[in-house]
Amino acid sequence: MGSLPSPHFAIFPFLSQGHIIPLLHLSRLLHRRSATVTIFTTATNSPPIRAALLDTDVSVVELPFPQNMEGVPSGVENTQNLPSFSCFVPFARSIKLMQKSFENALESLNPPVSCVISDGFLGFTLQSAQKFGVPRLFFFGMGAFSSTMQQVFLREKLHAVANSPDEPFPMAGFPGLELTRNDFPPPFNELEAPLSGPFVEFMEEQRIAMALSHGMIVNSFYELEHRYVDYWDNKIGPKVYCIGPLCTAAQPPCTMEKPFYVRFLDEKLAEGKPVLYVAFGTQAEVSPEQFREIAEGLERSEVSFLWVLKSETREFFPDFQEKVRNRGILVKEWVDQLEILNHKVVKGFLSHCGWNSVLESISAGVPILALPFMAEQHLNARFVVEELGVGMRIMPSGGSVRGFVIAEEVTGMVRELMCGEEGEEARRKMAECGGAACDAMKKGGSSLRTLDLLIDEMIWASNTFGDALN
């Protein structure tokens, strides 16, 4: 009996940096295991994708982005360029109109497609996969903890017993775990039923497509979240494939001249001064007042830091760089976050707790100071601080996790993370997690075994799936 041909994975990321990057890493992993990989994107998003895959033969196919869409600024093809979150649903709906061009491109693939891997926000690709008689796997850029908690929360309506958004309630099926309504993103944390509106309708479409898909790829490793992976597999579904941390497959940093921010880190290492890395991602909408409090807190902390900011954000505190020039820098350009986190002098990460950042921090063994703003980041912060113990949390004043953070709180928590006993304990636990993450991605590790299983199952499924549909 001859061996089955290697599979051809068609990968379609959502048009957002935080969604594209981990799927590029997945593409590299599949490519290393002799699979054929084709990535679908748009012309504007294509150049950095091609640059990240230069050392592979992964193919990149550009699809036309719909023009003159109501609610979507002209020329915008990535969420990082949207003026506000209110544009998200019109933007996502625009991508749905790319279904026909996506299917035309699938038709021309040689060898034929064996499996579609698409972002969880691209539910329409399930129909496309079914038309070609192949399975669809979806990638939702969250961990198993946050994904499971959201599903349990919505199914069980546990928050109905809470009298206020910050009143804890127990999570059914998870003894000892309590959450609040404010740990979940609006509008899903509201008591009014039934929920309605464009975003709710959009997410319901994606939920239905997910339930009918072959499986869910999670950027995590089983040992980190086994309690929640097992619950998902047994009570929710479809099957989870933990194949992370995907960032370990990233292209190594260029060996040409070091960026100025790496030279800054080198200088601090030579001085023996540990550095706090500060970054809040590209999507969070943070008020100028909040940014100023964070800046004042960092200034008072007397800790060395590297803060990555959007260029327009720096206008909120124009004299700040001069005040901290001997120990802190502001960076407004793109940075290699993995390179920064893996630098020996970086001993802490003040983070929004986006899941990519959490996994990158775990991989580097750098403890997290959590300051979540949106989406599932509050759940991630809970997981990092309370479940894993690999970080600490900056708490807003007034008792609500969604309140305003004052400078004094930033100062105190930064000092504790970088110099205190609690920070040292978080650093010790993070080193253990980092070691486990490394083991998961080694030959014989849980994540690589799962990846090999996924490939084998997709080879089998692509040879039987079409018959099952007929």
MOSULDA-V829290 format. One record per backbone hydrogen bond with DSSP energy under -1.0 kcal/mol. CO is the residue of the C=O (numbers start at 1). NH is the residue of the N-H. If there is no record, write none. Layout:
[[CO:NH] [CO:NH]]
This chain:
[[7:36] [8:114] [8:115] [9:38] [10:117] [11:40] [12:119] [14:16] [15:79] [16:19] [16:20] [17:21] [20:24] [21:25] [22:26] [23:27] [24:28] [25:29] [26:30] [27:31] [28:32] [30:35] [31:34] [36:9] [37:59] [38:11] [39:61] [41:63] [42:46] [45:49] [46:50] [47:51] [48:52] [51:54] [53:56] [59:39] [61:41] [69:72] [73:76] [78:81] [79:82] [84:87] [85:88] [87:91] [88:92] [89:93] [90:94] [91:95] [92:96] [95:98] [96:99] [98:102] [99:103] [100:104] [101:105] [102:106] [103:107] [106:109] [115:10] [116:137] [117:12] [118:139] [119:122] [122:125] [123:126] [124:128] [125:129] [126:130] [127:131] [128:132] [129:134] [130:133] [135:116] [136:214] [137:118] [138:217] [139:120] [140:142] [143:147] [144:148] [145:149] [146:150] [147:151] [148:152] [149:153] [150:154] [151:155] [152:156] [153:157] [157:160] [158:161] [159:162] [164:167] [165:182] [169:179] [171:174] [174:177] [177:171] [179:169] [180:183] [181:184] [187:190] [197:201] [198:202] [199:203] [200:204] [201:205] [202:206] [203:207] [204:208] [205:209] [206:210] [207:211] [208:212] [210:213] [215:138] [216:241] [218:220] [218:243] [220:244] [221:224] [221:225] [225:229] [226:230] [227:231] [228:232] [229:233] [230:234] [231:235] [232:236] [232:237] [239:216] [241:218] [245:248] [246:249] [247:250] [259:263] [260:264] [261:265] [262:266] [263:267] [264:268] [265:269] [266:270] [267:271] [268:273] [275:347] [276:306] [277:350] [278:308] [287:291] [288:292] [289:293] [290:294] [291:295] [292:296] [293:297] [294:298] [295:299] [296:300] [297:301] [304:276] [305:329] [306:278] [307:331] [312:315] [313:316] [314:317] [317:320] [319:323] [320:324] [324:327] [324:328] [327:305] [329:307] [331:309] [335:337] [336:340] [337:341] [338:342] [340:343] [343:346] [345:275] [348:277] [349:369] [350:279] [351:371] [354:358] [355:359] [356:360] [357:361] [358:362] [359:363] [360:364] [361:366] [367:349] [368:392] [369:351] [370:394] [374:377] [376:380] [377:381] [378:382] [379:383] [380:384] [381:385] [382:386] [382:387] [383:388] [384:390] [390:368] [392:370] [400:403] [404:397] [406:410] [407:411] [408:412] [409:413] [410:414] [411:415] [412:416] [413:417] [414:418] [415:419] [416:420] [420:424] [421:425] [422:426] [423:427] [424:428] [425:429] [426:430] [427:431] [428:432] [429:433] [430:434] [431:435] [432:436] [433:437] [434:438] [435:439] [436:440] [437:441] [439:442] [440:448] [442:445] [445:449] [446:450] [447:451] [448:452] [449:453] [450:454] [451:455] [452:456] [453:457] [454:458] [455:459] [456:460] [457:461] [458:462] [461:465] [464:468] [465:469]]
